[in-house]
Amino acid sequence: MIKNINFKQQEKVFSLPYILISDSQTAGFGKNRRHFISQKGGIYLSLVVPMTNLVTSNIGLLKSSIAWQLCQAIRQQFKISTDVKWVNDLLLNDKKVSGILIENWPKQAVVIDIGCNLYQSNLT
C-alpha cells in the first residue's frame, strides 16, 4: 500500500516509460484533488510515457479513448459491462468504479493515472 500512486507525489526519478501499480492507496485523488476510494480490492496505476507533441486541448480525447479501452478490457477479461461517463469515468450499476486522470509531467511526458474499483462493495 502506498499513499498515492501519482508520480508527481513520488520522490524518486524514473526512466521513461515507467509504470507504478498498487492494489490500494491511502490518499487517492482525482480531478481537482477530489477523494477517490482506493481500498484493497482495486487496481491503481500510473503510467508515465514520453509524449512530446501532446496538445493540452487534446487531453480530453486521450482520457476518453483510455476510458473506452478500459471499458472494453473489463468486458473481455471479466465479462462485466461498464458504461463510460463522459469524459473519463466508468460506471457499474450507476456507481463510479473507475477514473482516469492525465497530467503533464516534466521532460515532455504525460502521467496517465487509472483507478479501478471493480470488487468493492462500499462504493458511493
N, C-alpha and C positions, 0 to 999 in steps of 0.2 A: 504494500500500500504506500502510495506517495501523496504528498499534499495536493499537487496539481500537475497534471501531465503536460501542461502547456510549456513549450520550450522557452518562452520569454521569462518564465519563472525559474528556469534551471540555471545553475552557476557554472556548469561545465561548457566547454566549447566542443561542438560535434563537427565531424566532417560530413559533408553532404553527399548524397541524400542520407537521411537518418530517420529511424522510426523508434518511438518510445511507446510501450504498451503496458497497461496495468489492468487488473481486474477490479480495482476500486481506487477512489480518491477521497481525501478528507476535505478538500476545498475546491471541488469542481465548479466551473462557471461557464456561462455562455455570453451571448451578446450583451453589451452594457454591464458586464460583470454580474449578471443575474445568476443566482444559485442554480446549480444543476445537480440533481440527485445522482450520486455516483458510488453507491454502496456495492459491496461484493455481490457478484451475480451479473455484472455487466462487463462491457469491454470499453476501454477508454484508450484512445491512441492519438498521438501527434506524429505527423509525418512532415519533415522539413525537406523540401525539394528545391533545387535551383530553378528559378523562373525569372529570367532576365527581362521578359517582354510582357509581363502581366500589367494590364492597364487597370487602375483602381476601379473604373466604372464597369469592368467586366467581372469583378469578383462575385457578383450575384449569379452570373451564368455558371461560374465554376462551382459555387455552392449547390445550385440546383442540379447540375449534372452529377455531382458526387452523391447528392441525396437520391437521385433516380437510380444510380448504380448500386447504392447501398440497399435500396428497396428491392431491386432485382436479386442481389446476392442473398438477402434474407429469405426471399421467396424460394430460391433454388436450393439453398442449404438447409433451411429449417422448415420449409413448407408452411410458412407464416406469411399472410398477406398484410402488408402495411400500406398506408397511404402517405403520399408526400404532401406536406403542408407547405405551401409556397413560402419561403424560398429554400429553407434549409432544415426543416424538421420532418421526422417521420412519426406517424400516429398509428397506434394499435388500439382498436376499440375506443376511438376518440380521446386517447391519452397519449401524451408525448412520450415516446420511447427512445428517440434519438435526436441529437442536434449536431450541427456542423458549424464550426467557427473557422474562418480563414483570416489570417493576419499576415501582413508583410513582415519580413524579418530582414535584418541587415545582411549584407553580402548578396543582394539580389536573389533572395529566396522567398518562399512562402511557407507558412506553417498551416497545415490542414489538421484541425482538431476534430475528432469524432468521438462522441459519447453515445453509447448504445445500451439501453436498459431493457432487454427483452424479457428477462426472467426475474423481475422484481414485482412483488405483489402490492407494494405500498406506494405506487406512483400516484401523483396527484395532478 
